[in-house]
Amino acid sequence: MTKNVTSKELMGGDDDLPLYAPQKKIYPQRVSGSFRRIKWGLMALCLGVYYLLPLVRWNRGLGAPDQAVLIDFQSQRFYFFFIELWPQEFYYFTGLLILAAFTLFLMNALGGRIWCGYLCPQTVWTDLFYVVERWTEGDRRARIKADAGPLTAARLARRALKQAIWLIIAWWTGGAWVLYFSDAPTLVKDLATFQAPAIAYVWIGILTASTYLLAGHAREQVCLYMCPWPRIQAALTDEWALNVTYKYDRGEPRCSVKKGRAQRALGETAGDCVDCNQCVAVCPTGIDIRNGAQLGCIQCGLCIDACDNVMKRIGRPTRLIGYDNDINVQRRTSGKTEAFKPVRSRTVVYAALIATVCAVMLHALLTRSLLDLNVLHDRNPVAVKLSAGAIRNGYTLRFLNKRGFDRVIAVDVDGPANAQIHIVGFDSVTPDRPMIVLARDATTELRVLVTAPFDDKSEKTAPVKFRITDIGLGEVASATDHFVTP
Amino acid sequence: MSQHNDTDHISGRSTTGHEWDGIEELNTPLPRWWVLTFYATIIWAFGYWVVYPAWPLVSGYTAGVLHTTNRAAVTANLAQLEALRGEKMKALGTASLAEIENDPALLALARARGKTVFGDNCAPCHGSGAAGAKGYPNLNDDDWLWGGTLDQIMQTIQFGARSGHAKAHEGQMLAFGKDGVLKSDEIVAVANYVRSLSGLSTRKGYDAAKGEKIFADNCVACHGDRGKGNQELGAANLTDKIWLYGSDEATLIETISNGRAGVMPAWEGRLDPSTIKAMAVYVHALGGGK
């Protein structure tokens, strides 16, 4: 009989393995130190800005919203302190995105993925949720022990409490989100009395669910599997960029405190790393930084604090793990002094680009016109022949009055010789220089007809320039198009 | 039938028993979730038959317990839309034409409403931009057969021209040739005379005096003694640069010989009064309105 060969053996023996590795539960341990303090500060700042910003008031005068930051979809306005943007000025957001990209580049060139470790919302909220977890279920050891043990009533109660607080934070996060889109105090009152629009509740629900799931349950999985930025940011870094680094030239070979002391007493080399695994225990993404720079590292610096605490206790210099660059490892091993180079062509270029974009945006913002005119030529028909032989072209003019008061403007046209202008619906105004009233903070769209005498010698097309002048303030805006003959 | 071994001795898995040229097919069942989904769709289909209209019968169909019909859904949606529009359109119903045109908000509403309704009802003849075509007036220009004031435009839309409606505009261009009133040489003469009225070139050696006399005898009753037209009768102004059917000699000869009587349908009853009002304002605002 032939020997039975199983399919497992035929295919290399592991075709029954699942496609994905199961999530390894991470129990980050509490740590204290300078980087933790920076993180606490930034967390307070980020959360404070997010939760409180919609409540800040800003006086814009009568009839205008008095909320400092407001995205007003209904009247299509965006308010940011002294800035008011119209949909036509959406390019400012493009500028902001470009600015954000360059800032990210600069941060990367200087300090690696410090965005990930300190400012990313995922990090900030996950950190906050860990605080709750430690408060309800205890620190690393207690949680590991409890998870391994049986599910007692006390354990269940602690878990329930944790979930409840998580949900409250998540709900508060969603609640703060909708406040950016409507007058905050009014909306809070409406939400409380169930008078708010359904969309507000829907968004609170969405944000509550996503915050709870991402910060409470997905945690480091977001950074490891969902987020594209680790891949992008890894491509942006260079050998001078500071990264959280285990200085293996100082730490290896690892040995116990006692053995290390003995070795050093004999004048032999001994690594500073005592293999206490504290850096791994505190890591929120569960990596071992001693394996070198890796995708899972969000550069939060907590392992630095953990290691420093140990180094202090065993009387060795701190910063065995620290912000360091690739160059320094080579320099130290070859006996040279450490070198840091924050000013180099890459960072200078990024900084210059950031400054340029800022300057351009600021200039655009400060010289932003408060009276604007857009023109659209009739397409069907492009030109009309009148009974006396003259030619008339129709245009749709859109007037933008960005000031907070009504204003009277005169409309002039520079076009073909002897051109006459008529604004549909404004028969009673002076025919040679039509004047119209523009409502405050609004666009006005009017149909404008330009008539010009025509004979065989006339040009087929002629440029037309519409010019509007604020009678009171003297502000001028213009738009050009063409006058066409059939 | 060939005998088959139910188990494949290499992989140790069962086979389907099908064999071709010594190759047997392993029994690889579909994933359970796939099969369950398949059964679920079958169950779903049964539910669908019961709930929704499904089976065609000899004279009808099974209505389903929900009695759903697409027609009813569309009708309901349209009614809902009309109700929604009705709120705004009410303002158009009560305001006079002049009031609408002098109120920017009402004017914008009337133009918006007029534009869509024009596209649905008027564009087939007058073109989507109301530029007209041969026999169908251009509504953008300032030449009007039946008058270009707001009220006149509204009346033309409401009752039409030669539409059969009791209040419709009546009057037509007679067929002078076909009816034997004028002979062909007379028609050529008067056609050239008409061209001369608006400054167009005339045929060499045509009898201007004869043309003028024929015009005076036959045409002035409707077109006026200087060919200026008459909006009461829808008689065209023959002295301007705008020609509904064309100004070349051949076209004029045809017009005089066979007559013209284009029809504008009456829209009363087909469009509601405030929509007709909006339409009048829209057409007036196209630019040609007087």
Interface residues (C-beta under 8 A of the other chain):
Chain A: T2 N4 V5 T6 S7 L10 D378 R379 N380 P381 V384 K385 L386 S387 A388 G389 R392 G394 H422 V424 G425 D427 S428 T444 E445 L446 R447 L449
Chain B: H9 I10 S11 G12 R13 E101 N102 P104 L107 A108 R111 G127 S128 G129 A131 N138 N140 D141 D142 D143 N237 D240 K241 I242 A285 L286 G287 G288
